[in-house]
Amino acid sequence: MKTMSLVLLPGLDGTGKLFASLIGSLPAWITPVVVSYPTDEKCDYQDLSARVAQSLPADTDFVILGESFAGPLAVMAAAQKPSGLRGIILCASFVKNPFKFIPSWARLLSVGAVYQLWPATIRIRARLRGPQYKDLANAALDAIKTVSPDVIAQRVKCILTVNVEQTLIATNVPILYLAGRKDWLIRKHNASDIKAVKPELRVTEIDTQHFVLQLEPEKSAAEIERFMLSVERAA
């Protein structure tokens, strides 16, 4: 089987540490390339897009996966038509403000002090949801403790103001949307909004919550492999 790379763009934490279980479930012919973001530098999507562009493989075909926060980054990278790009996967993600009832001006409320409370919130939610979330909570805590709260606040501001719909329209590679059927954070209208401008979008639901790749790594890996096989054959 021809080797392909899977460029993994992490969600809000930006560390890439939460991809560990998914990477362990990928077949040998898929080579993971994890991109991380600065932990102490406030960057917008344009800044991070440049970082992603520098991390793309130069000698293999590849697919870009943008998880949650990183969906717009995957679209922006694809719009540059890099050599070797064969497809995009958007996982529990969006291309514009994903929250119907949170306006863009709410970005003014996103300040570092708010996200100093994030670790405590994760611990409480893990206790409420049961022992199956303990490992995920521990991994999330390990990741976010290395990231400045001011950096997280800046990324949330970016989420509330981003809109790469027109950039998405200009892309010409296959796109898979991986959704969590029980995702309470990134609701189903986000996939519908993307499909409205990209009718050829493939949507696959996995019966889990927002952290699709972490809660169902084997099922996620199987869907990723299926998509990558299809784009490799098409190429």
C-alpha positions in Angstrom: 0.0 0.0 0.0 1.3 3.4 -0.9 2.2 5.5 2.1 0.3 8.7 2.7 0.6 11.4 5.4 -2.2 12.6 7.6 -1.5 16.2 8.8 -3.3 16.6 12.2 -4.3 20.1 13.2 -5.3 20.2 16.9 -8.3 21.9 18.5 -8.3 24.7 21.0 -5.5 23.5 23.2 -3.2 23.5 20.1 -0.7 21.0 21.6 -1.5 17.9 19.5 -1.2 15.7 22.6 -4.8 14.7 22.4 -4.1 12.8 19.1 -2.2 10.0 20.9 -5.1 7.5 20.9 -6.0 8.2 17.3 -2.4 7.9 16.1 -2.2 4.5 17.9 -5.3 3.3 15.9 -4.1 4.3 12.4 -2.8 1.7 10.0 0.9 1.6 9.2 0.5 3.0 5.7 -0.8 6.4 7.2 2.0 8.5 8.6 0.8 11.1 11.1 2.2 14.6 11.0 1.2 16.6 14.1 1.2 20.3 13.9 1.3 22.3 17.2 0.6 25.9 17.9 2.6 28.4 20.2 1.6 28.0 23.8 2.6 31.5 24.9 2.0 33.6 21.8 -1.4 35.1 20.8 -1.9 34.2 17.2 -4.9 34.6 14.8 -5.9 32.2 12.1 -3.7 34.0 9.5 -0.6 33.6 11.8 -1.4 29.9 12.4 -2.1 29.3 8.7 1.5 30.3 7.9 2.7 27.8 10.5 0.6 25.0 9.0 1.9 25.8 5.5 5.4 25.3 6.7 4.6 21.9 8.2 3.0 20.3 5.2 4.9 17.3 3.7 6.9 18.0 0.6 7.6 14.5 -0.5 4.3 12.5 0.0 0.7 12.8 -0.8 -1.3 13.9 2.2 -4.7 14.7 3.7 -5.2 17.5 6.2 -7.5 16.9 9.3 -8.7 20.0 11.1 -10.2 19.2 14.5 -12.7 21.7 16.0 -10.9 25.0 16.2 -8.6 24.0 13.3 -11.3 23.5 10.6 -10.7 27.0 9.2 -6.9 26.3 9.2 -7.4 23.1 7.1 -9.5 25.1 4.6 -7.0 27.9 4.4 -4.2 25.5 3.8 -6.1 23.7 1.1 -6.9 27.0 -0.6 -3.1 27.4 -1.3 -3.3 24.2 -3.4 -0.2 22.6 -2.0 1.4 19.9 -4.0 0.4 16.5 -2.7 -2.8 17.5 -1.1 -5.5 14.9 -1.7 -8.3 15.8 0.7 -9.5 17.5 3.8 -11.2 16.1 6.9 -13.1 18.5 9.2 -13.8 16.8 12.5 -16.5 18.3 14.7 -15.6 21.6 13.2 -16.9 24.7 11.3 -16.0 27.4 8.7 -17.6 30.3 10.4 -18.8 31.2 13.9 -20.3 27.9 15.0 -22.6 29.3 17.7 -25.9 30.6 16.4 -26.8 32.5 19.5 -23.3 33.9 20.4 -22.6 37.1 18.3 -19.2 38.1 17.2 -19.1 41.0 19.6 -19.0 38.5 22.5 -15.3 38.1 21.7 -14.9 41.1 24.0 -15.8 38.8 26.9 -13.1 36.3 26.0 -10.3 37.2 28.4 -7.5 35.1 30.0 -9.0 35.2 33.5 -12.0 33.2 32.3 -9.8 30.4 31.1 -7.9 30.1 34.3 -11.0 28.3 35.5 -10.9 25.8 32.6 -9.0 23.0 34.4 -11.6 23.0 37.2 -14.4 22.9 34.7 -12.9 19.9 33.0 -12.6 18.0 36.4 -16.2 18.7 37.3 -17.5 17.6 33.9 -15.5 14.4 34.1 -16.9 13.6 37.5 -20.5 14.2 36.2 -20.1 12.1 33.1 -18.6 9.1 34.7 -15.3 7.1 34.8 -15.2 6.6 31.0 -14.2 10.3 30.7 -11.4 10.1 33.3 -8.6 9.3 30.9 -9.7 12.0 28.4 -10.0 14.6 31.2 -6.5 13.7 32.5 -5.1 14.0 29.0 -6.9 17.4 28.4 -5.6 18.7 31.7 -2.1 17.6 30.8 -2.4 19.5 27.5 -3.9 22.8 28.6 -1.7 23.3 31.6 1.1 24.1 29.1 -1.0 26.8 27.3 -1.4 30.4 28.5 -5.0 31.3 29.4 -4.5 34.5 27.3 -3.7 32.3 24.3 -6.8 30.3 24.8 -8.8 33.5 25.0 -7.4 34.8 21.8 -8.3 31.5 20.0 -11.9 31.8 21.2 -12.0 35.4 19.8 -10.9 34.0 16.5 -13.6 31.3 16.5 -16.3 34.0 17.0 -15.1 36.1 14.0 -13.8 33.6 11.5 -15.5 33.0 8.1 -13.8 31.0 5.5 -16.8 30.0 3.4 -15.6 31.7 0.3 -12.2 30.1 0.8 -13.9 26.7 1.1 -15.7 27.3 -2.2 -12.4 27.8 -3.9 -11.0 24.4 -2.8 -11.1 21.5 -5.3 -10.3 18.4 -3.2 -12.7 15.9 -1.6 -13.9 16.8 1.9 -15.1 14.5 4.7 -16.9 15.9 7.7 -16.6 13.7 10.8 -19.4 14.5 13.3 -20.2 13.4 16.8 -23.8 12.4 16.9 -24.2 13.6 20.5 -22.0 16.7 20.1 -23.6 19.4 22.2 -20.9 22.0 21.4 -20.5 22.0 17.6 -24.1 21.4 16.5 -25.3 19.7 13.4 -26.1 23.0 11.6 -22.3 23.5 11.1 -22.1 20.4 8.8 -25.3 21.6 7.0 -23.9 25.0 6.5 -20.8 23.6 4.9 -22.8 21.2 2.7 -24.8 24.2 1.5 -21.7 25.7 -0.1 -20.0 22.4 -0.8 -22.8 19.9 -1.9 -20.2 17.2 -2.5 -19.2 17.2 1.2 -19.3 13.7 2.7 -20.8 13.6 6.2 -20.1 10.7 8.6 -21.5 10.6 12.1 -19.9 8.6 14.9 -22.1 7.9 18.0 -20.2 10.0 20.5 -19.7 13.5 21.8 -17.5 16.4 20.8 -14.2 14.8 21.3 -14.8 12.3 18.5 -11.2 11.3 17.9 -10.4 10.8 21.6 -13.6 9.0 22.6 -13.8 6.8 19.5 -10.3 6.5 18.2 -10.7 3.2 16.4 -13.9 4.1 14.7 -12.4 7.5 13.7 -9.3 5.8 12.4 -11.5 3.5 10.3 -13.4 6.3 8.7 -10.2 8.3 8.1 -8.6 5.2 6.4 -11.7 4.7 4.3 -11.6 8.3 3.1 -7.9 8.3 2.4 -8.1 5.1 0.4 -10.9 6.7 -1.7 -8.9 9.8 -2.4 -5.7 7.8 -3.1 -7.6 5.7 -5.7 -9.1 8.9 -7.3 -5.6 10.4 -7.6 
